[in-house]
Amino acid sequence: TNALATCTGTMARLDAWERFGLLSAALCHDLEHPGVTSAFLSRMGASAHGYKNLIFRDALLEKHHALSALKLMCDRDVGILEGLSSAQYYQFRSSVSKMILATDMTRHFEYINHLKEFSARRDEDPAVEMDKQLAMELMVKCADISNVVKPAAVARRWALRVTDEFFDQGDAERCMGMEVSPNCDRFVTSRVALATAFIDYLAGPLFTNLAAAFPGALEAPLLQLAANRASYALSSDLDIEKSRGVRDSDSACSETQTEERGRAGHSSVE
């Protein structure tokens, strides 16, 4: 979130409390996530996973994350919001809640349309700036699915984690005699197919339109996105499963060392 907000110039437009709200929303956007989908909770009954007090019909998880985050920040023993007036508090609460709710994937194409509309307005008036609240929501939303623009080894590790979570839910549904949710059946669903479809239909269009809204800010992430997509096209599920047990820091270090060796070799040839 910080990286996206910085490279797009969003962070520079925010005051101190807005920056704190942005980073708080990023930190808490999946607070107390049970590892299953909102649809699963609705089918099972939210109380089965400790969501006893929620009566929401949509975005059950995101609303729980937002409420839990604000409840924690309002705790007197925590006291991090004590410096705010009532008006400032309500503004902060509204802003943080909206940023967390922006991660609800049922609203995904709504945000893509926001980006397209902003790009069209900027084409007419190059000086126009994006609404700050919308920009902050987009930073958290894009960061939420940013595993696809990270180095290949890290992206694969996250692809494994996400599909493991889906398959675990499918296993639970099967054991309870329920219909297995789409993309959650480990016996018929390909990890590679899920990863490529996620890039092609969800993450790719989002980051492409974000780059169009902030020209020149996201060249490296888009190149990495394309590289990861190309890599999946040549991969099998077994290739993704080989990343099991590898820490993200190890993956990043390994790629950095490979790049450094490559540069060293190139220099020696020169």
C-alpha positions as CSV (number, residue, x, y, z in Angstrom):
1,T,0.0,0.0,0.0
2,N,2.8,2.4,0.9
3,A,4.7,1.6,-2.3
4,L,1.6,2.1,-4.5
5,A,0.6,5.3,-2.7
6,T,4.1,6.7,-3.0
7,C,4.8,5.9,-6.6
8,T,1.3,7.2,-7.7
9,G,1.8,10.5,-5.8
10,T,-1.2,9.7,-3.6
11,M,0.8,9.7,-0.3
12,A,2.2,13.2,-1.0
13,R,-1.4,14.6,-1.2
14,L,-2.4,13.2,2.3
15,D,-2.2,14.9,5.7
16,A,-0.8,13.0,8.7
17,W,-4.2,11.5,9.8
18,E,-5.1,10.5,6.2
19,R,-1.8,8.7,5.9
20,F,-2.4,7.0,9.2
21,G,-5.8,6.0,8.1
22,L,-4.5,4.6,4.8
23,L,-1.9,2.5,6.5
24,S,-4.3,1.4,9.3
25,A,-6.8,0.2,6.7
26,A,-4.0,-1.7,4.9
27,L,-2.9,-3.3,8.1
28,C,-6.4,-4.3,9.2
29,H,-8.1,-5.1,5.9
30,D,-8.1,-8.9,6.7
31,L,-8.3,-8.6,10.5
32,E,-9.7,-11.9,12.0
33,H,-10.1,-13.5,8.6
34,P,-11.3,-17.1,9.1
35,G,-9.8,-18.4,5.8
36,V,-13.2,-19.0,4.1
37,T,-15.3,-16.8,1.9
38,S,-18.2,-14.6,2.8
39,A,-20.5,-17.0,0.8
40,F,-19.3,-19.9,2.9
41,L,-20.1,-18.1,6.1
42,S,-23.5,-17.1,4.9
43,R,-24.3,-20.8,4.0
44,M,-22.9,-22.1,7.3
45,G,-24.2,-19.3,9.6
46,A,-21.7,-16.7,10.6
47,S,-21.8,-17.8,14.3
48,A,-20.0,-21.0,13.3
49,H,-16.8,-19.1,12.8
50,G,-17.2,-16.6,15.6
51,Y,-19.1,-13.9,13.7
52,K,-22.0,-14.0,16.1
53,N,-23.0,-10.4,16.1
54,L,-23.1,-9.8,12.3
55,I,-26.4,-9.5,10.4
56,F,-25.0,-8.2,7.2
57,R,-26.2,-9.8,3.9
58,D,-23.2,-8.8,1.8
59,A,-19.5,-8.1,2.3
60,L,-19.7,-10.0,5.6
61,L,-16.0,-10.5,5.9
62,E,-15.0,-6.9,4.9
63,K,-17.5,-5.4,7.3
64,H,-16.2,-7.6,10.1
65,H,-12.6,-6.6,9.3
66,A,-13.6,-2.9,9.4
67,L,-15.6,-3.1,12.6
68,S,-12.9,-5.2,14.4
69,A,-10.3,-2.7,13.3
70,L,-12.2,0.3,14.6
71,K,-13.2,-1.4,17.8
72,L,-9.5,-2.1,18.5
73,M,-8.4,1.4,17.7
74,C,-11.1,2.8,19.9
75,D,-10.1,0.7,22.9
76,R,-9.0,3.0,25.7
77,D,-6.1,0.8,26.5
78,V,-4.9,1.4,22.9
79,G,-5.8,5.0,22.8
80,I,-4.4,5.8,19.3
81,L,-7.4,7.9,18.4
82,E,-7.6,10.0,21.5
83,G,-6.2,13.1,19.7
84,L,-9.2,13.4,17.4
85,S,-12.2,15.6,17.8
86,S,-15.6,14.0,17.3
87,A,-15.8,15.4,13.8
88,Q,-12.3,14.1,13.0
89,Y,-13.1,10.7,14.5
90,Y,-16.2,10.2,12.4
91,Q,-14.3,11.3,9.3
92,F,-11.5,8.9,10.1
93,R,-13.9,6.0,10.8
94,S,-15.7,6.6,7.6
95,S,-12.6,6.8,5.6
96,V,-11.0,3.7,7.0
97,S,-14.2,1.7,6.7
98,K,-14.5,2.6,3.0
99,M,-11.0,1.6,2.3
100,I,-11.4,-1.8,3.9
101,L,-14.8,-2.3,2.2
102,A,-13.1,-1.5,-1.1
103,T,-11.4,-5.0,-0.9
104,D,-14.7,-6.7,-1.4
105,M,-14.2,-8.5,-4.8
106,T,-17.9,-8.2,-5.7
107,R,-17.1,-4.5,-6.2
108,H,-14.0,-5.1,-8.4
109,F,-15.4,-3.9,-11.7
110,E,-16.9,-0.8,-10.0
111,Y,-13.3,0.3,-9.2
112,I,-12.1,-0.5,-12.7
113,N,-14.9,1.8,-14.0
114,H,-13.8,4.5,-11.6
115,L,-10.3,4.3,-13.0
116,K,-11.6,4.5,-16.6
117,E,-13.8,7.5,-15.8
118,F,-10.9,9.3,-14.1
119,S,-8.5,8.6,-17.1
120,A,-11.2,10.0,-19.5
121,R,-11.5,13.1,-17.4
122,R,-7.7,13.6,-17.2
123,D,-7.5,13.3,-20.9
124,E,-9.8,16.3,-21.1
125,D,-8.0,18.2,-18.3
126,P,-4.4,17.0,-17.5
127,A,-4.4,19.0,-14.3
128,V,-7.4,17.1,-12.7
129,E,-6.6,15.1,-9.6
130,M,-8.3,12.0,-8.4
131,D,-10.6,12.3,-5.3
132,K,-8.3,11.5,-2.3
133,Q,-10.8,9.1,-0.8
134,L,-11.1,7.2,-4.0
135,A,-7.4,7.2,-4.5
136,M,-6.9,5.7,-1.0
137,E,-9.5,3.0,-1.6
138,L,-7.7,2.1,-4.8
139,M,-4.3,1.9,-3.1
140,V,-5.7,-0.6,-0.5
141,K,-7.7,-2.5,-3.1
142,C,-4.7,-2.9,-5.5
143,A,-2.3,-3.8,-2.7
144,D,-4.8,-6.5,-1.5
145,I,-4.2,-8.5,-4.8
146,S,-0.7,-7.3,-5.5
147,N,0.9,-10.7,-5.2
148,V,0.7,-10.9,-9.0
149,V,3.0,-8.0,-9.5
150,K,5.7,-9.2,-7.1
151,P,8.8,-11.2,-8.0
152,A,8.0,-14.6,-9.6
153,A,9.0,-16.7,-6.6
154,V,6.9,-14.6,-4.2
155,A,3.9,-14.6,-6.6
156,R,4.0,-18.4,-6.8
157,R,4.2,-18.7,-3.1
158,W,1.1,-16.5,-2.8
159,A,-0.7,-18.5,-5.6
160,L,0.0,-21.6,-3.5
161,R,-1.4,-20.0,-0.3
162,V,-4.6,-18.7,-2.0
163,T,-5.4,-22.0,-3.7
164,D,-4.6,-23.9,-0.5
165,E,-7.2,-21.8,1.2
166,F,-9.7,-22.4,-1.5
167,F,-9.1,-26.1,-1.5
168,D,-9.3,-26.4,2.3
169,Q,-12.7,-24.7,2.1
170,G,-13.8,-27.2,-0.6
171,D,-12.6,-30.1,1.6
172,A,-14.7,-28.8,4.5
173,E,-17.7,-28.4,2.3
174,R,-17.3,-31.9,0.9
175,C,-17.0,-33.4,4.4
176,M,-20.3,-31.6,5.5
177,G,-22.1,-32.9,2.5
178,M,-22.4,-29.4,0.9
179,E,-21.9,-28.5,-2.7
180,V,-18.3,-27.5,-3.2
181,S,-17.9,-23.8,-4.1
182,P,-16.5,-22.8,-7.5
183,N,-12.7,-22.9,-7.6
184,C,-12.6,-24.8,-4.3
185,D,-12.5,-28.5,-5.5
186,R,-8.9,-29.7,-5.5
187,F,-9.8,-32.7,-7.6
188,V,-11.0,-30.7,-10.6
189,T,-9.4,-27.3,-10.2
190,S,-6.0,-26.4,-11.5
191,R,-3.8,-24.0,-9.5
192,V,-2.2,-22.7,-12.7
193,A,-5.6,-22.2,-14.3
194,L,-6.8,-20.2,-11.2
195,A,-3.6,-18.1,-11.2
196,T,-3.8,-17.3,-14.9
197,A,-7.5,-16.5,-14.8
198,F,-7.0,-14.2,-11.9
199,I,-4.4,-12.2,-13.8
200,D,-6.4,-12.2,-17.1
201,Y,-9.8,-11.3,-15.8
202,L,-9.2,-9.5,-12.4
203,A,-5.8,-8.3,-11.5
204,G,-4.5,-7.6,-15.0
205,P,-7.4,-5.2,-15.9
206,L,-7.2,-3.5,-12.5
207,F,-3.4,-2.8,-12.7
208,T,-3.6,-1.8,-16.3
209,N,-6.2,0.8,-15.6
210,L,-4.4,2.0,-12.5
211,A,-1.3,2.5,-14.7
212,A,-3.3,4.4,-17.2
213,A,-4.7,6.7,-14.4
214,F,-1.1,7.3,-13.2
215,P,1.1,7.4,-16.3
216,G,4.7,6.3,-15.7
217,A,4.1,5.2,-12.1
218,L,3.6,1.5,-12.6
219,E,5.9,0.4,-15.4
220,A,7.9,-2.1,-13.3
221,P,4.8,-3.7,-11.7
222,L,3.2,-4.1,-15.1
223,L,6.4,-5.7,-16.5
224,Q,6.4,-8.1,-13.6
225,L,2.8,-8.9,-14.0
226,A,3.4,-9.8,-17.7
227,A,6.4,-11.9,-16.7
228,N,4.4,-13.8,-14.1
229,R,1.6,-14.5,-16.5
230,A,4.1,-15.8,-19.1
231,S,5.7,-18.0,-16.5
232,Y,2.4,-19.6,-15.5
233,A,1.7,-20.4,-19.1
234,L,4.8,-22.7,-19.0
235,S,4.1,-24.1,-15.6
236,S,2.2,-27.0,-14.0
237,D,0.5,-27.3,-10.6
238,L,3.6,-29.2,-9.5
239,D,5.8,-26.2,-10.2
240,I,3.7,-24.0,-8.0
241,E,3.6,-26.7,-5.2
242,K,7.4,-26.7,-5.2
243,S,7.3,-23.4,-3.5
244,R,5.7,-24.9,-0.4
245,G,7.8,-24.4,2.7
246,V,9.8,-21.6,1.1
247,R,9.6,-18.3,2.9
248,D,8.8,-15.1,1.0
249,S,12.1,-13.5,2.3
250,D,14.0,-16.5,1.0
251,S,12.3,-16.3,-2.4
252,A,13.1,-12.6,-2.7
253,C,16.7,-13.1,-1.6
254,S,17.1,-15.9,-4.1
255,E,15.8,-13.8,-6.9
256,T,18.0,-10.9,-5.9
257,Q,21.0,-13.1,-5.8
258,T,20.2,-14.5,-9.2
259,E,19.8,-11.0,-10.7
260,E,23.1,-10.0,-9.1
261,R,24.9,-13.0,-10.5
262,G,23.4,-12.2,-13.9
263,R,24.6,-8.6,-13.7
264,A,28.1,-9.8,-12.6
265,G,28.3,-12.3,-15.4
266,H,27.2,-9.6,-17.9
267,S,29.8,-7.2,-16.6
268,S,32.6,-9.9,-16.9
269,V,31.6,-10.6,-20.5
270,E,31.8,-6.8,-21.3
